[in-house]
């Protein structure tokens, strides 16, 4: 190779393979950072209006992130195992399983964070991959 021109296809394949591995690793790091930042934003939004008010802090602390990688596929998950999560985000009108009547308005906190961080995460992933290649 001279001056960025590949004369042998195997040289190009080797460079692309190295760059691809570096790009996937960089994307994984960016995804981990982005998922943790999203959790922080959800927790901030779940600290009062328009999100839910803090009573004990357990709900806010229940938000977690995890990133899984299988080859070139990277999946970031952010969520809570708290049973009130959906009800707080979307509201609830009706009778629950214990027969209690509710007219609870939504207190959005996850959707707001996703809307704010989605474009930022895309830019961060793009930058990480671009720098790796």
ABEGO torsion letter per residue (X at the ends): XBGGBBABAAAAAAAAAAAAAAAAAAAAAAAAAAAAAAAAAAAAAAAEOABBBBAAGAAAAABBBBBBBBEABBBBBBBBABAAAAAAAAEBBEBBAAGBBBBBBBBBAAAAAAAAAAAAAAAAAAAAAAAAX
